[in-house]
Amino acid sequence: MLKAGLMMKQEMLLSSILVHAERFYGWQEVVSRRVEGDLHRITFKAMAARARQLANALHGLNIQQGENIATIAWNSHRHIEIYYAVAGMGAVTHTLNPRYTPQQLIYIINHAQDTTIFFDLTFAPLIKAIAPHCPSVKNWILLIDEDKMPADPPVAGLLNYEALLKAQNDEYVWPEFDENSACTLCYTSGTTGNPKGILYSHRSTMLHAMMSNCADAIALTRKDTVLPVVPMFHVNAWGLPYAALMTGCKLVMPGPQLDGPSIYDLLERERVTVAAGVPTIWLGLINHMKQNGLSFSTLKRSLVGGSAVPVSLIKEFDEMGVELMQGWGSTEMSPLGTVSKLSGDERSLPKQEQYEIVAKQGRTIFGVDMKLLAEDGTELPWDFEQSGELHVRGHWVLHEYYGGDGAKAFSHDATGKRWFATGDVARMAPDGLMQITDRTKDVIKSGGEWISSIDLENIAMSHPAVLQSAVIAIPHEKWNERPFLIVVKRPGMEVSKQDILNFYEGRITKMHIPDDVEFVDAMPIGATGKVQKSELRERFKGLRFV
């Protein structure tokens, strides 16, 4: 018979992070560039008090535990207050991505049955367009100072966030409940079909934040200042609003200004040591810095994720004295699955070899397991030669989609363990190093071989005249499919198609070199900062190779 341990039982609830932050790091700051245009400062202690005021206000609006409370907002102290107040009282924070189309947002809001929506003034036109089609929403709350409320509100009965808080005191005791209760809800940005919901629990979110702070992951400390450029509507800003408050780390929130000059100003002004965002953000920042002869004075580490990181970007960060950490995961994984950081031995390798290691997706952090499956469902060895579809399971990996959608993404092994199919094609080394070679829908099947679009994109990105690249498959009479390279040039630089194709010589098998190159002014970027290859396929759907 199992014997019960004699340890305290304490539910893992997000409210405990806020209580800890106020009690032990109450002096620490959250700095926000607000929609109002100013740079706002607030301590953890004051923010925790405002979160309790908000919880009282939500009760005053008759919001019940389990209700989905949505946000359409930028990264700010107000958004953090909502994160903690809503989840802390037992409701669910549902972050909506404003980069979705109005039709997608209407579908998501109705699917989730959101009852209250907080939003920034930036999105007032969007709210005006979608509100008539969202019958479940009872309260629309604008995140702005009282004296800046619009004369022509986007919806009838519009409430003001600051007025709601002002009417409440900060006396509130966070309730205790089951740690497996839902706390946040995010929807995927799938390129086919409707977006699907991932409903996170307090327990899964706490464990994810705790492990993201381990030494081989993001490793925030109270000595750090972190700038999450990754939006709070993108997988809860990768868990940073939780991880930072756990450790007493200063938070700098960029608000709506995500351009290179604005990000650089915040990095330097607030002496940021750690930053996080998708590759497109950092490419814009590096380009701004190069054009203006700028350098980093305090930034030491940058977490980059959302899509594959080119070796050229890793090299540029290193030459500026910044360690680039590549994170891999997905919305279904909260999102962190692996982190690519150099080990002690790897730091003694030649620089180019170091860059190529970091360009891989790295090793799992504790809490996530993974395996590779062949097309016939058999498990593949970790020999770094054979590629297969990557399946994962773990403490913060979803068990099923919200509403029961997407059942085909799950399977059970011979022992009954449940696995999630990520849709990524990967290979693994015997020591656990993992490399994504493609998405199952993006891999190019040519003459019986699988050609990795990611490998081809990374080589193109290492050319000094290339700012962005994307590779898609084009039908071919003989080879079934052939790679087609699409390129955005760096401002002020010129390069020809032949120059690009010649650049591949000696860097990859001749059979894998793209058949053609097309130059474009800009890439189509989706709701989470990724290049939308579906749009590129549509644009070039009439192209055929012979």
ZAMARGU-4260 file (C-alpha; in steps of 0.2 Angstrom, whole numbers, plus 5000, padded with zeros to 4 digits):
<rodrens>
0) 5000/5000/5000 | 5006/5017/4996 | 5010/5028/5011 | 5005/5047/5011 | 5019/5060/5012
5) 5018/5072/5027 | 5021/5088/5018 | 5010/5103/5017 | 4997/5103/5003 | 4996/5120/4994
10) 4987/5122/4978 | 4998/5129/4963 | 4988/5144/4959 | 4993/5160/4949 | 4988/5171/4963
15) 5002/5164/4974 | 5014/5172/4961 | 5007/5189/4964 | 5007/5187/4983 | 5025/5181/4983
20) 5030/5196/4971 | 5021/5209/4982 | 5028/5201/4998 | 5046/5199/4993 | 5049/5210/4978
25) 5036/5224/4981 | 5049/5238/4977 | 5052/5230/4959 | 5045/5240/4944 | 5034/5237/4929
30) 5038/5250/4916 | 5025/5252/4902 | 5024/5262/4886 | 5006/5265/4886 | 4993/5269/4872
35) 4991/5286/4880 | 5009/5289/4874 | 5018/5290/4891 | 5031/5279/4900 | 5022/5273/4915
40) 5030/5265/4931 | 5022/5255/4945 | 5029/5244/4958 | 5024/5226/4961 | 5016/5231/4977
45) 5005/5244/4969 | 5001/5233/4954 | 4996/5219/4966 | 4984/5231/4975 | 4976/5236/4959
50) 4974/5218/4954 | 4964/5215/4970 | 4954/5231/4966 | 4950/5223/4949 | 4945/5207/4957
55) 4932/5216/4967 | 4926/5226/4952 | 4924/5209/4942 | 4913/5203/4957 | 4903/5219/4956
60) 4900/5215/4937 | 4893/5198/4943 | 4907/5189/4934 | 4907/5171/4940 | 4921/5158/4942
65) 4924/5148/4926 | 4918/5163/4914 | 4930/5167/4900 | 4935/5185/4901 | 4944/5192/4885
70) 4957/5205/4882 | 4962/5213/4865 | 4977/5223/4872 | 4996/5227/4871 | 5009/5222/4884
75) 5006/5234/4899 | 5004/5234/4918 | 4985/5234/4915 | 4986/5218/4905 | 4996/5210/4919
80) 4984/5216/4932 | 4970/5207/4921 | 4980/5191/4920 | 4981/5190/4939 | 4965/5196/4944
85) 4954/5186/4932 | 4963/5170/4935 | 4965/5173/4953 | 4947/5175/4956 | 4944/5158/4947
90) 4939/5165/4930 | 4948/5162/4914 | 4959/5175/4905 | 4956/5174/4886 | 4969/5183/4876
95) 4963/5188/4859 | 4975/5191/4845 | 4971/5208/4836 | 4980/5203/4821 | 4967/5190/4817
100) 4953/5195/4804 | 4937/5202/4811 | 4929/5186/4805 | 4941/5175/4815 | 4939/5185/4830
105) 4920/5184/4829 | 4921/5165/4828 | 4934/5164/4842 | 4924/5175/4854 | 4908/5166/4850
110) 4916/5149/4852 | 4923/5154/4869 | 4907/5162/4874 | 4917/5177/4881 | 4907/5187/4893
115) 4918/5203/4896 | 4931/5210/4884 | 4945/5222/4890 | 4953/5232/4875 | 4965/5246/4871
120) 4960/5261/4862 | 4971/5256/4847 | 4958/5243/4844 | 4942/5253/4845 | 4938/5252/4826
125) 4940/5233/4827 | 4928/5232/4842 | 4915/5243/4833 | 4916/5231/4819 | 4914/5215/4829
130) 4903/5220/4844 | 4887/5218/4835 | 4891/5200/4831 | 4896/5194/4849 | 4880/5192/4858
135) 4888/5183/4873 | 4898/5199/4878 | 4890/5209/4892 | 4904/5221/4896 | 4916/5231/4885
140) 4930/5239/4896 | 4942/5252/4889 | 4960/5252/4896 | 4963/5270/4897 | 4964/5285/4909
145) 4946/5292/4913 | 4950/5309/4905 | 4955/5301/4888 | 4939/5291/4885 | 4933/5294/4867
150) 4919/5306/4863 | 4912/5293/4851 | 4913/5276/4860 | 4914/5261/4849 | 4900/5252/4859
155) 4886/5257/4869 | 4888/5256/4888 | 4907/5257/4887 | 4915/5255/4904 | 4932/5263/4909
160) 4945/5252/4917 | 4952/5266/4929 | 4935/5271/4935 | 4931/5253/4939 | 4946/5251/4950
165) 4944/5268/4958 | 4927/5263/4964 | 4934/5248/4974 | 4946/5245/4988 | 4961/5234/4988
170) 4955/5222/5002 | 4952/5205/4993 | 4957/5187/4998 | 4962/5176/4984 | 4951/5161/4984
175) 4958/5143/4986 | 4953/5130/4973 | 4959/5115/4963 | 4975/5119/4954 | 4969/5109/4939
180) 4956/5123/4936 | 4957/5133/4920 | 4966/5150/4921 | 4970/5156/4903 | 4964/5152/4885
185) 4973/5155/4869 | 4968/5150/4851 | 4980/5144/4838 | 4984/5153/4822 | 4981/5138/4811
190) 4982/5141/4792 | 4968/5129/4788 | 4951/5128/4796 | 4946/5138/4811 | 4957/5143/4826
195) 4957/5130/4840 | 4957/5134/4858 | 4970/5128/4871 | 4964/5129/4889 | 4978/5130/4902
200) 4977/5126/4920 | 4985/5135/4935 | 4995/5119/4938 | 5002/5118/4920 | 5005/5137/4919
205) 5014/5137/4936 | 5025/5122/4931 | 5029/5130/4914 | 5035/5146/4922 | 5045/5138/4936
210) 5054/5127/4923 | 5057/5141/4911 | 5067/5149/4925 | 5079/5135/4926 | 5097/5138/4922
215) 5096/5129/4905 | 5081/5139/4900 | 5077/5158/4901 | 5084/5159/4919 | 5077/5175/4925
220) 5084/5182/4941 | 5080/5198/4952 | 5096/5206/4944 | 5088/5205/4927 | 5077/5217/4918
225) 5066/5208/4905 | 5058/5216/4889 | 5044/5204/4882 | 5042/5210/4864 | 5032/5194/4861
230) 5014/5200/4864 | 5004/5195/4879 | 4991/5189/4866 | 5004/5176/4860 | 5004/5161/4871
235) 5004/5172/4887 | 5020/5181/4881 | 5028/5164/4883 | 5025/5164/4902 | 5036/5179/4905
240) 5023/5189/4916 | 5023/5174/4927 | 5041/5169/4927 | 5047/5187/4930 | 5036/5190/4945
245) 5042/5173/4952 | 5060/5179/4953 | 5058/5198/4956 | 5064/5202/4939 | 5060/5220/4932
250) 5047/5220/4918 | 5048/5232/4903 | 5032/5232/4893 | 5033/5239/4875 | 5015/5243/4872
255) 5010/5246/4854 | 5027/5252/4847 | 5036/5237/4841 | 5047/5245/4828 | 5066/5245/4828
260) 5069/5262/4835 | 5056/5261/4849 | 5062/5244/4855 | 5080/5250/4855 | 5075/5265/4865
265) 5067/5255/4878 | 5082/5242/4879 | 5094/5256/4882 | 5083/5268/4893 | 5078/5254/4905
270) 5095/5245/4904 | 5086/5228/4899 | 5097/5213/4901 | 5085/5200/4893 | 5073/5201/4879
275) 5061/5190/4870 | 5052/5190/4853 | 5050/5182/4836 | 5064/5183/4822 | 5055/5197/4812
280) 5056/5209/4827 | 5075/5206/4829 | 5078/5208/4811 | 5070/5225/4811 | 5080/5230/4826
285) 5097/5224/4820 | 5093/5233/4803 | 5090/5249/4812 | 5105/5247/4823 | 5116/5244/4808
290) 5110/5259/4798 | 5113/5270/4813 | 5129/5263/4820 | 5121/5258/4836 | 5126/5245/4849
295) 5119/5237/4865 | 5125/5243/4882 | 5116/5231/4894 | 5107/5217/4884 | 5115/5200/4888
300) 5103/5187/4882 | 5089/5186/4869 | 5076/5172/4868 | 5070/5170/4850 | 5056/5159/4845
305) 5040/5157/4834 | 5050/5152/4819 | 5067/5145/4814 | 5081/5157/4819 | 5094/5160/4804
310) 5112/5157/4808 | 5115/5175/4802 | 5105/5182/4816 | 5113/5172/4829 | 5130/5178/4822
315) 5125/5196/4822 | 5119/5195/4840 | 5135/5187/4846 | 5145/5200/4837 | 5135/5213/4847
320) 5139/5204/4864 | 5122/5196/4866 | 5119/5177/4868 | 5104/5172/4857 | 5094/5158/4865
325) 5082/5149/4853 | 5066/5142/4860 | 5055/5130/4852 | 5037/5125/4856 | 5019/5129/4851
330) 5003/5136/4858 | 4998/5118/4863 | 5014/5117/4873 | 5012/5133/4884 | 5024/5136/4873
335) 5041/5130/4879 | 5047/5113/4874 | 5066/5115/4870 | 5079/5129/4872 | 5095/5129/4862
340) 5109/5135/4873 | 5128/5131/4872 | 5135/5118/4884 | 5152/5121/4893 | 5161/5110/4880
345) 5152/5118/4865 | 5158/5135/4870 | 5176/5130/4866 | 5171/5126/4848 | 5174/5138/4833
350) 5162/5152/4832 | 5153/5145/4816 | 5150/5128/4824 | 5143/5137/4839 | 5131/5147/4828
355) 5125/5131/4819 | 5122/5122/4836 | 5111/5137/4842 | 5102/5137/4826 | 5095/5119/4830
360) 5080/5119/4842 | 5090/5112/4857 | 5086/5101/4871 | 5070/5098/4881 | 5068/5106/4898
365) 5061/5094/4911 | 5043/5092/4910 | 5042/5088/4891 | 5045/5071/4883 | 5046/5069/4864
370) 5048/5055/4851 | 5049/5054/4832 | 5037/5043/4821 | 5039/5037/4803 | 5025/5039/4791
375) 5020/5021/4795 | 5019/5025/4814 | 5035/5016/4820 | 5046/5025/4832 | 5063/5031/4824
380) 5080/5031/4832 | 5089/5046/4838 | 5103/5045/4826 | 5102/5063/4819 | 5100/5055/4801
385) 5082/5049/4800 | 5068/5063/4801 | 5050/5060/4807 | 5035/5068/4814 | 5038/5075/4831
390) 5026/5070/4845 | 5026/5077/4863 | 5019/5074/4880 | 5021/5083/4896 | 5015/5093/4911
395) 5011/5108/4901 | 5006/5100/4885 | 4987/5100/4880 | 4977/5085/4883 | 4963/5090/4871
400) 4957/5106/4862 | 4944/5117/4869 | 4927/5111/4863 | 4934/5094/4857 | 4941/5100/4841
405) 4956/5093/4832 | 4955/5075/4839 | 4966/5068/4826 | 4981/5077/4833 | 4982/5065/4848
410) 4987/5046/4849 | 4991/5033/4862 | 5006/5022/4863 | 5007/5004/4868 | 5007/5009/4887
415) 4992/5020/4885 | 5002/5036/4886 | 4994/5051/4877 | 5004/5060/4864 | 5002/5076/4854
420) 5007/5077/4835 | 5016/5094/4833 | 5015/5094/4814 | 5034/5097/4814 | 5047/5086/4805
425) 5062/5084/4816 | 5078/5073/4819 | 5086/5070/4835 | 5104/5066/4840 | 5109/5053/4853
430) 5112/5066/4866 | 5094/5073/4864 | 5098/5088/4853 | 5083/5091/4842 | 5082/5100/4825
435) 5066/5104/4816 | 5069/5101/4798 | 5052/5107/4792 | 5033/5108/4795 | 5024/5092/4788
440) 5015/5104/4776 | 5030/5114/4771 | 5043/5100/4767 | 5047/5098/4748 | 5045/5081/4741
445) 5057/5080/4726 | 5062/5064/4717 | 5059/5053/4732 | 5069/5065/4744 | 5063/5076/4757
450) 5070/5094/4755 | 5070/5105/4771 | 5063/5122/4767 | 5071/5128/4783 | 5088/5123/4778
455) 5086/5132/4762 | 5080/5148/4770 | 5094/5148/4783 | 5107/5148/4769 | 5098/5162/4760
460) 5097/5172/4776 | 5116/5171/4778 | 5119/5180/4762 | 5123/5198/4767 | 5111/5206/4755
465) 5096/5195/4761 | 5084/5202/4774 | 5071/5188/4774 | 5068/5172/4764 | 5055/5159/4762
470) 5054/5143/4752 | 5039/5135/4745 | 5036/5119/4734 | 5032/5122/4716 | 5025/5107/4705
475) 5038/5099/4693 | 5034/5087/4678 | 5048/5075/4683 | 5052/5078/4701 | 5035/5080/4708
480) 5040/5096/4718 | 5055/5108/4717 | 5060/5122/4729 | 5056/5140/4725 | 5065/5154/4735
485) 5057/5171/4739 | 5068/5184/4745 | 5067/5202/4753 | 5083/5212/4750 | 5091/5222/4763
490) 5088/5241/4761 | 5101/5249/4750 | 5108/5232/4744 | 5107/5224/4727 | 5109/5205/4723
495) 5104/5195/4707 | 5095/5179/4706 | 5111/5170/4700 | 5121/5178/4714 | 5109/5169/4726
500) 5109/5153/4717 | 5128/5153/4716 | 5128/5156/4735 | 5121/5139/4738 | 5135/5130/4729
505) 5145/5120/4741 | 5133/5123/4756 | 5120/5110/4751 | 5117/5095/4740 | 5115/5101/4722
510) 5099/5092/4720 | 5092/5104/4735 | 5097/5120/4727 | 5081/5130/4723 | 5076/5130/4705
515) 5072/5149/4704 | 5072/5165/4715 | 5059/5179/4716 | 5062/5195/4724 | 5048/5204/4734
520) 5046/5220/4743 | 5039/5212/4759 | 5034/5195/4766 | 5016/5192/4771 | 5017/5191/4790
525) 5003/5182/4800 | 4995/5185/4817 | 5010/5178/4827 | 5024/5186/4817 | 5027/5171/4806
530) 5029/5172/4787 | 5012/5166/4779 | 5018/5153/4767 | 4999/5149/4763 | 4998/5167/4755
535) 5014/5164/4745 | 5008/5148/4738 | 4992/5156/4733 | 5002/5170/4725 | 5013/5158/4715
540) 5000/5144/4712 | 5001/5146/4693 | 5020/5143/4693 | 5026/5126/4686 | 5044/5120/4683
545) 5049/5108/4669
</rodrens>
